[in-house]
Amino acid sequence: MSGHLDAEQLRDVTLDDESLMREILSVLIDDTSRQVKLLQLAIQDEDAMRCMRLAHYSKGACANVGATAAAAILKDIERRAANHEFQECGAALGRLAEEVEALRSAAAFL
């Protein structure tokens, strides 16, 4: 598929059901897009705990279905928020938004 999505992980989670793969990925993309907006507010407010909680939630969801690049970015945001590195969180959030769009493109090929 692409470097954005571990297709084998997604196939394992869905028992190779292509319809379910598309549905899960669509829900993940929608949810992560909402989380990006919430994370942006948490970063602007310099609210480390909220930022960490949001990033942690999304990181797990992404990792579970094979969106490994997004999960890695979210892990970075979580770590940087813990250290109150909000400027770096903002930069990582920009990369996350790009990654969500890359996942959207990858989903079109399922």
Secondary structure, DSSP 8 states (H G I E B T S, - for coil): -BTTB-HHHHHHHHTT-HHHHHHHHHHHHHHHHHHHHHHHHHHHTT-HHHHHHHHHHHHHHHHHHT-HHHHHHHHHHHHHHHTT-HHHHHHHHHHHHHHHHHHHHHHTT-
